[in-house]
Amino acid sequence: MQLLSQLESGQSGIILAIEAEESLFHRLSALGFRVGKPLSLIRRANFNGPLHVRLGSTDIVLRIADAMRIQVNTR
């Protein structure tokens, strides 16, 4: 188990848990981040910038701080 923010570009995983306050949890859920859903990290922006994450056929750019709240199981 590791955090989404720790994945390397090209790695995939399944969401295990989202540890966030209620408002962020609802925002992430609305974007498609749900326990049990597979995802893959497409790329990392330079200088500790946001992450490009693919959930199914949807691409999302996510802040590192938000990615640190999502626990994943890598395949």
Jmol script that loads the backbone (N, CA, C; Angstrom):
load data "model"
ATOM      1  N   MET A   1       0.849  -1.183   0.000  1.00  0.00           N
ATOM      2  CA  MET A   1       0.000   0.000   0.000  1.00  0.00           C
ATOM      3  C   MET A   1       0.891   1.242   0.000  1.00  0.00           C
ATOM      4  N   GLN A   2       0.514   2.211  -0.817  1.00  0.00           N
ATOM      5  CA  GLN A   2       1.233   3.479  -0.833  1.00  0.00           C
ATOM      6  C   GLN A   2       0.272   4.591  -1.236  1.00  0.00           C
ATOM      7  N   LEU A   3       0.765   5.805  -1.162  1.00  0.00           N
ATOM      8  CA  LEU A   3      -0.056   6.957  -1.517  1.00  0.00           C
ATOM      9  C   LEU A   3       0.015   7.196  -3.019  1.00  0.00           C
ATOM     10  N   LEU A   4      -1.040   7.745  -3.558  1.00  0.00           N
ATOM     11  CA  LEU A   4      -1.070   8.081  -4.979  1.00  0.00           C
ATOM     12  C   LEU A   4       0.086   9.016  -5.329  1.00  0.00           C
ATOM     13  N   SER A   5       0.422   9.909  -4.430  1.00  0.00           N
ATOM     14  CA  SER A   5       1.505  10.865  -4.681  1.00  0.00           C
ATOM     15  C   SER A   5       2.874  10.192  -4.783  1.00  0.00           C
ATOM     16  N   GLN A   6       2.990   8.937  -4.350  1.00  0.00           N
ATOM     17  CA  GLN A   6       4.264   8.218  -4.384  1.00  0.00           C
ATOM     18  C   GLN A   6       4.439   7.368  -5.645  1.00  0.00           C
ATOM     19  N   LEU A   7       3.400   7.234  -6.448  1.00  0.00           N
ATOM     20  CA  LEU A   7       3.505   6.436  -7.663  1.00  0.00           C
ATOM     21  C   LEU A   7       4.428   7.100  -8.670  1.00  0.00           C
ATOM     22  N   GLU A   8       5.041   6.282  -9.499  1.00  0.00           N
ATOM     23  CA  GLU A   8       5.872   6.776 -10.593  1.00  0.00           C
ATOM     24  C   GLU A   8       5.030   6.816 -11.867  1.00  0.00           C
ATOM     25  N   SER A   9       5.427   7.625 -12.806  1.00  0.00           N
ATOM     26  CA  SER A   9       4.713   7.689 -14.086  1.00  0.00           C
ATOM     27  C   SER A   9       4.628   6.297 -14.699  1.00  0.00           C
ATOM     28  N   GLY A  10       3.428   5.948 -15.175  1.00  0.00           N
ATOM     29  CA  GLY A  10       3.212   4.641 -15.781  1.00  0.00           C
ATOM     30  C   GLY A  10       2.710   3.575 -14.829  1.00  0.00           C
ATOM     31  N   GLN A  11       2.797   3.819 -13.523  1.00  0.00           N
ATOM     32  CA  GLN A  11       2.318   2.837 -12.552  1.00  0.00           C
ATOM     33  C   GLN A  11       0.800   2.871 -12.445  1.00  0.00           C
ATOM     34  N   SER A  12       0.223   1.710 -12.135  1.00  0.00           N
ATOM     35  CA  SER A  12      -1.219   1.587 -11.940  1.00  0.00           C
ATOM     36  C   SER A  12      -1.504   1.070 -10.543  1.00  0.00           C
ATOM     37  N   GLY A  13      -2.741   1.244 -10.123  1.00  0.00           N
ATOM     38  CA  GLY A  13      -3.151   0.747  -8.821  1.00  0.00           C
ATOM     39  C   GLY A  13      -4.652   0.795  -8.656  1.00  0.00           C
ATOM     40  N   ILE A  14      -5.094   0.337  -7.501  1.00  0.00           N
ATOM     41  CA  ILE A  14      -6.510   0.350  -7.147  1.00  0.00           C
ATOM     42  C   ILE A  14      -6.657   1.169  -5.877  1.00  0.00           C
ATOM     43  N   ILE A  15      -7.644   2.040  -5.834  1.00  0.00           N
ATOM     44  CA  ILE A  15      -7.860   2.906  -4.671  1.00  0.00           C
ATOM     45  C   ILE A  15      -8.316   2.060  -3.482  1.00  0.00           C
ATOM     46  N   LEU A  16      -7.580   2.169  -2.375  1.00  0.00           N
ATOM     47  CA  LEU A  16      -7.910   1.447  -1.147  1.00  0.00           C
ATOM     48  C   LEU A  16      -8.686   2.317  -0.168  1.00  0.00           C
ATOM     49  N   ALA A  17      -8.304   3.578  -0.057  1.00  0.00           N
ATOM     50  CA  ALA A  17      -8.948   4.476   0.908  1.00  0.00           C
ATOM     51  C   ALA A  17      -8.682   5.920   0.512  1.00  0.00           C
ATOM     52  N   ILE A  18      -9.600   6.789   0.936  1.00  0.00           N
ATOM     53  CA  ILE A  18      -9.439   8.227   0.755  1.00  0.00           C
ATOM     54  C   ILE A  18      -9.573   8.853   2.136  1.00  0.00           C
ATOM     55  N   GLU A  19      -8.462   9.375   2.646  1.00  0.00           N
ATOM     56  CA  GLU A  19      -8.422   9.971   3.980  1.00  0.00           C
ATOM     57  C   GLU A  19      -8.454  11.491   3.841  1.00  0.00           C
ATOM     58  N   ALA A  20      -9.652  12.057   3.792  1.00  0.00           N
ATOM     59  CA  ALA A  20      -9.772  13.498   3.576  1.00  0.00           C
ATOM     60  C   ALA A  20     -10.967  14.043   4.350  1.00  0.00           C
ATOM     61  N   GLU A  21     -10.919  15.364   4.609  1.00  0.00           N
ATOM     62  CA  GLU A  21     -12.067  16.007   5.245  1.00  0.00           C
ATOM     63  C   GLU A  21     -13.257  15.913   4.293  1.00  0.00           C
ATOM     64  N   GLU A  22     -14.437  16.115   4.811  1.00  0.00           N
ATOM     65  CA  GLU A  22     -15.672  15.859   4.076  1.00  0.00           C
ATOM     66  C   GLU A  22     -15.754  16.583   2.734  1.00  0.00           C
ATOM     67  N   SER A  23     -15.405  17.855   2.703  1.00  0.00           N
ATOM     68  CA  SER A  23     -15.530  18.617   1.451  1.00  0.00           C
ATOM     69  C   SER A  23     -14.595  18.077   0.369  1.00  0.00           C
ATOM     70  N   LEU A  24     -13.357  17.764   0.732  1.00  0.00           N
ATOM     71  CA  LEU A  24     -12.421  17.209  -0.238  1.00  0.00           C
ATOM     72  C   LEU A  24     -12.849  15.807  -0.650  1.00  0.00           C
ATOM     73  N   PHE A  25     -13.344  15.019   0.296  1.00  0.00           N
ATOM     74  CA  PHE A  25     -13.817  13.671  -0.015  1.00  0.00           C
ATOM     75  C   PHE A  25     -14.929  13.717  -1.061  1.00  0.00           C
ATOM     76  N   HIS A  26     -15.886  14.642  -0.889  1.00  0.00           N
ATOM     77  CA  HIS A  26     -16.991  14.769  -1.847  1.00  0.00           C
ATOM     78  C   HIS A  26     -16.491  15.259  -3.205  1.00  0.00           C
ATOM     79  N   ARG A  27     -15.528  16.170  -3.199  1.00  0.00           N
ATOM     80  CA  ARG A  27     -14.968  16.668  -4.459  1.00  0.00           C
ATOM     81  C   ARG A  27     -14.268  15.549  -5.217  1.00  0.00           C
ATOM     82  N   LEU A  28     -13.449  14.769  -4.502  1.00  0.00           N
ATOM     83  CA  LEU A  28     -12.759  13.654  -5.145  1.00  0.00           C
ATOM     84  C   LEU A  28     -13.741  12.595  -5.643  1.00  0.00           C
ATOM     85  N   SER A  29     -14.782  12.329  -4.862  1.00  0.00           N
ATOM     86  CA  SER A  29     -15.814  11.369  -5.284  1.00  0.00           C
ATOM     87  C   SER A  29     -16.504  11.845  -6.561  1.00  0.00           C
ATOM     88  N   ALA A  30     -16.796  13.131  -6.636  1.00  0.00           N
ATOM     89  CA  ALA A  30     -17.443  13.688  -7.828  1.00  0.00           C
ATOM     90  C   ALA A  30     -16.541  13.574  -9.057  1.00  0.00           C
ATOM     91  N   LEU A  31     -15.223  13.601  -8.848  1.00  0.00           N
ATOM     92  CA  LEU A  31     -14.273  13.456  -9.947  1.00  0.00           C
ATOM     93  C   LEU A  31     -14.093  11.992 -10.360  1.00  0.00           C
ATOM     94  N   GLY A  32     -14.605  11.061  -9.542  1.00  0.00           N
ATOM     95  CA  GLY A  32     -14.513   9.643  -9.883  1.00  0.00           C
ATOM     96  C   GLY A  32     -13.595   8.826  -9.001  1.00  0.00           C
ATOM     97  N   PHE A  33     -12.976   9.447  -8.001  1.00  0.00           N
ATOM     98  CA  PHE A  33     -12.097   8.724  -7.086  1.00  0.00           C
ATOM     99  C   PHE A  33     -12.949   8.007  -6.047  1.00  0.00           C
ATOM    100  N   ARG A  34     -13.052   6.676  -6.193  1.00  0.00           N
ATOM    101  CA  ARG A  34     -13.845   5.864  -5.273  1.00  0.00           C
ATOM    102  C   ARG A  34     -13.057   4.607  -4.916  1.00  0.00           C
ATOM    103  N   VAL A  35     -13.264   4.110  -3.712  1.00  0.00           N
ATOM    104  CA  VAL A  35     -12.579   2.900  -3.253  1.00  0.00           C
ATOM    105  C   VAL A  35     -12.886   1.756  -4.218  1.00  0.00           C
ATOM    106  N   GLY A  36     -11.837   1.025  -4.598  1.00  0.00           N
ATOM    107  CA  GLY A  36     -11.981  -0.110  -5.497  1.00  0.00           C
ATOM    108  C   GLY A  36     -11.806   0.215  -6.965  1.00  0.00           C
ATOM    109  N   LYS A  37     -11.704   1.477  -7.296  1.00  0.00           N
ATOM    110  CA  LYS A  37     -11.592   1.894  -8.696  1.00  0.00           C
ATOM    111  C   LYS A  37     -10.126   1.878  -9.140  1.00  0.00           C
ATOM    112  N   PRO A  38      -9.835   1.284 -10.302  1.00  0.00           N
ATOM    113  CA  PRO A  38      -8.449   1.293 -10.804  1.00  0.00           C
ATOM    114  C   PRO A  38      -8.076   2.653 -11.385  1.00  0.00           C
ATOM    115  N   LEU A  39      -6.793   2.974 -11.278  1.00  0.00           N
ATOM    116  CA  LEU A  39      -6.280   4.227 -11.835  1.00  0.00           C
ATOM    117  C   LEU A  39      -4.858   4.017 -12.294  1.00  0.00           C
ATOM    118  N   SER A  40      -4.363   4.958 -13.071  1.00  0.00           N
ATOM    119  CA  SER A  40      -2.960   4.926 -13.469  1.00  0.00           C
ATOM    120  C   SER A  40      -2.423   6.352 -13.493  1.00  0.00           C
ATOM    121  N   LEU A  41      -1.159   6.474 -13.137  1.00  0.00           N
ATOM    122  CA  LEU A  41      -0.500   7.779 -13.144  1.00  0.00           C
ATOM    123  C   LEU A  41       0.153   7.958 -14.509  1.00  0.00           C
ATOM    124  N   ILE A  42      -0.322   8.919 -15.259  1.00  0.00           N
ATOM    125  CA  ILE A  42       0.181   9.158 -16.614  1.00  0.00           C
ATOM    126  C   ILE A  42       1.502   9.924 -16.566  1.00  0.00           C
ATOM    127  N   ARG A  43       1.522  11.032 -15.833  1.00  0.00           N
ATOM    128  CA  ARG A  43       2.767  11.800 -15.725  1.00  0.00           C
ATOM    129  C   ARG A  43       2.735  12.717 -14.520  1.00  0.00           C
ATOM    130  N   ARG A  44       3.927  13.171 -14.154  1.00  0.00           N
ATOM    131  CA  ARG A  44       4.110  14.134 -13.067  1.00  0.00           C
ATOM    132  C   ARG A  44       4.611  15.426 -13.680  1.00  0.00           C
ATOM    133  N   ALA A  45       4.044  16.529 -13.262  1.00  0.00           N
ATOM    134  CA  ALA A  45       4.523  17.827 -13.743  1.00  0.00           C
ATOM    135  C   ALA A  45       5.858  18.146 -13.072  1.00  0.00           C
ATOM    136  N   ASN A  46       6.642  18.982 -13.715  1.00  0.00           N
ATOM    137  CA  ASN A  46       7.941  19.384 -13.159  1.00  0.00           C
ATOM    138  C   ASN A  46       7.781  20.188 -11.878  1.00  0.00           C
ATOM    139  N   PHE A  47       8.841  20.215 -11.105  1.00  0.00           N
ATOM    140  CA  PHE A  47       8.925  21.040  -9.900  1.00  0.00           C
ATOM    141  C   PHE A  47       7.812  20.743  -8.901  1.00  0.00           C
ATOM    142  N   ASN A  48       7.538  19.451  -8.694  1.00  0.00           N
ATOM    143  CA  ASN A  48       6.532  19.029  -7.713  1.00  0.00           C
ATOM    144  C   ASN A  48       5.138  19.564  -8.042  1.00  0.00           C
ATOM    145  N   GLY A  49       4.858  19.666  -9.321  1.00  0.00           N
ATOM    146  CA  GLY A  49       3.553  20.150  -9.784  1.00  0.00           C
ATOM    147  C   GLY A  49       2.496  19.059  -9.709  1.00  0.00           C
ATOM    148  N   PRO A  50       1.359  19.294 -10.332  1.00  0.00           N
ATOM    149  CA  PRO A  50       0.241  18.353 -10.239  1.00  0.00           C
ATOM    150  C   PRO A  50       0.506  17.034 -10.981  1.00  0.00           C
ATOM    151  N   LEU A  51      -0.338  16.046 -10.678  1.00  0.00           N
ATOM    152  CA  LEU A  51      -0.246  14.725 -11.284  1.00  0.00           C
ATOM    153  C   LEU A  51      -1.344  14.558 -12.319  1.00  0.00           C
ATOM    154  N   HIS A  52      -1.013  13.909 -13.416  1.00  0.00           N
ATOM    155  CA  HIS A  52      -1.985  13.588 -14.463  1.00  0.00           C
ATOM    156  C   HIS A  52      -2.399  12.132 -14.214  1.00  0.00           C
ATOM    157  N   VAL A  53      -3.653  11.936 -13.791  1.00  0.00           N
ATOM    158  CA  VAL A  53      -4.157  10.621 -13.399  1.00  0.00           C
ATOM    159  C   VAL A  53      -5.262  10.207 -14.358  1.00  0.00           C
ATOM    160  N   ARG A  54      -5.282   8.924 -14.720  1.00  0.00           N
ATOM    161  CA  ARG A  54      -6.348   8.394 -15.576  1.00  0.00           C
ATOM    162  C   ARG A  54      -7.199   7.413 -14.766  1.00  0.00           C
ATOM    163  N   LEU A  55      -8.508   7.710 -14.704  1.00  0.00           N
ATOM    164  CA  LEU A  55      -9.499   6.846 -14.059  1.00  0.00           C
ATOM    165  C   LEU A  55     -10.429   6.344 -15.161  1.00  0.00           C
ATOM    166  N   GLY A  56     -10.275   5.106 -15.572  1.00  0.00           N
ATOM    167  CA  GLY A  56     -11.059   4.606 -16.690  1.00  0.00           C
ATOM    168  C   GLY A  56     -10.673   5.361 -17.948  1.00  0.00           C
ATOM    169  N   SER A  57     -11.634   6.049 -18.557  1.00  0.00           N
ATOM    170  CA  SER A  57     -11.337   6.834 -19.751  1.00  0.00           C
ATOM    171  C   SER A  57     -11.264   8.333 -19.451  1.00  0.00           C
ATOM    172  N   THR A  58     -11.259   8.689 -18.171  1.00  0.00           N
ATOM    173  CA  THR A  58     -11.225  10.089 -17.753  1.00  0.00           C
ATOM    174  C   THR A  58      -9.834  10.483 -17.269  1.00  0.00           C
ATOM    175  N   ASP A  59      -9.317  11.582 -17.779  1.00  0.00           N
ATOM    176  CA  ASP A  59      -8.031  12.117 -17.328  1.00  0.00           C
ATOM    177  C   ASP A  59      -8.277  13.286 -16.387  1.00  0.00           C
ATOM    178  N   ILE A  60      -7.559  13.283 -15.253  1.00  0.00           N
ATOM    179  CA  ILE A  60      -7.729  14.310 -14.229  1.00  0.00           C
ATOM    180  C   ILE A  60      -6.352  14.812 -13.814  1.00  0.00           C
ATOM    181  N   VAL A  61      -6.229  16.106 -13.620  1.00  0.00           N
ATOM    182  CA  VAL A  61      -5.002  16.691 -13.082  1.00  0.00           C
ATOM    183  C   VAL A  61      -5.269  16.993 -11.615  1.00  0.00           C
ATOM    184  N   LEU A  62      -4.444  16.421 -10.759  1.00  0.00           N
ATOM    185  CA  LEU A  62      -4.681  16.450  -9.317  1.00  0.00           C
ATOM    186  C   LEU A  62      -3.488  17.052  -8.583  1.00  0.00           C
ATOM    187  N   ARG A  63      -3.760  17.909  -7.623  1.00  0.00           N
ATOM    188  CA  ARG A  63      -2.686  18.491  -6.809  1.00  0.00           C
ATOM    189  C   ARG A  63      -2.006  17.402  -5.979  1.00  0.00           C
ATOM    190  N   ILE A  64      -0.723  17.582  -5.734  1.00  0.00           N
ATOM    191  CA  ILE A  64       0.035  16.633  -4.906  1.00  0.00           C
ATOM    192  C   ILE A  64      -0.604  16.510  -3.516  1.00  0.00           C
ATOM    193  N   ALA A  65      -1.017  17.627  -2.938  1.00  0.00           N
ATOM    194  CA  ALA A  65      -1.621  17.608  -1.597  1.00  0.00           C
ATOM    195  C   ALA A  65      -2.871  16.729  -1.558  1.00  0.00           C
ATOM    196  N   ASP A  66      -3.658  16.748  -2.633  1.00  0.00           N
ATOM    197  CA  ASP A  66      -4.848  15.898  -2.692  1.00  0.00           C
ATOM    198  C   ASP A  66      -4.459  14.444  -2.931  1.00  0.00           C
ATOM    199  N   ALA A  67      -3.444  14.216  -3.755  1.00  0.00           N
ATOM    200  CA  ALA A  67      -2.985  12.857  -4.041  1.00  0.00           C
ATOM    201  C   ALA A  67      -2.407  12.190  -2.793  1.00  0.00           C
ATOM    202  N   MET A  68      -1.904  12.977  -1.862  1.00  0.00           N
ATOM    203  CA  MET A  68      -1.377  12.432  -0.617  1.00  0.00           C
ATOM    204  C   MET A  68      -2.474  11.875   0.296  1.00  0.00           C
ATOM    205  N   ARG A  69      -3.718  12.160  -0.011  1.00  0.00           N
ATOM    206  CA  ARG A  69      -4.851  11.675   0.778  1.00  0.00           C
ATOM    207  C   ARG A  69      -5.416  10.358   0.259  1.00  0.00           C
ATOM    208  N   ILE A  70      -4.910   9.884  -0.891  1.00  0.00           N
ATOM    209  CA  ILE A  70      -5.464   8.693  -1.542  1.00  0.00           C
ATOM    210  C   ILE A  70      -4.471   7.541  -1.429  1.00  0.00           C
ATOM    211  N   GLN A  71      -4.911   6.452  -0.782  1.00  0.00           N
ATOM    212  CA  GLN A  71      -4.089   5.268  -0.629  1.00  0.00           C
ATOM    213  C   GLN A  71      -4.411   4.287  -1.756  1.00  0.00           C
ATOM    214  N   VAL A  72      -3.371   3.734  -2.368  1.00  0.00           N
ATOM    215  CA  VAL A  72      -3.560   2.800  -3.469  1.00  0.00           C
ATOM    216  C   VAL A  72      -2.771   1.511  -3.242  1.00  0.00           C
ATOM    217  N   ASN A  73      -3.261   0.461  -3.856  1.00  0.00           N
ATOM    218  CA  ASN A  73      -2.554  -0.815  -3.883  1.00  0.00           C
ATOM    219  C   ASN A  73      -2.017  -0.973  -5.292  1.00  0.00           C
ATOM    220  N   THR A  74      -0.703  -1.015  -5.447  1.00  0.00           N
ATOM    221  CA  THR A  74      -0.116  -1.107  -6.777  1.00  0.00           C
ATOM    222  C   THR A  74      -0.189  -2.530  -7.280  1.00  0.00           C
ATOM    223  N   ARG A  75      -0.269  -2.656  -8.585  1.00  0.00           N
ATOM    224  CA  ARG A  75      -0.348  -3.989  -9.208  1.00  0.00           C
ATOM    225  C   ARG A  75       1.013  -4.487  -9.574  1.00  0.00           C
TER     226      ARG A  75
END
end "model"
wireframe off; spacefill off
backbone 0.3
color backbone group
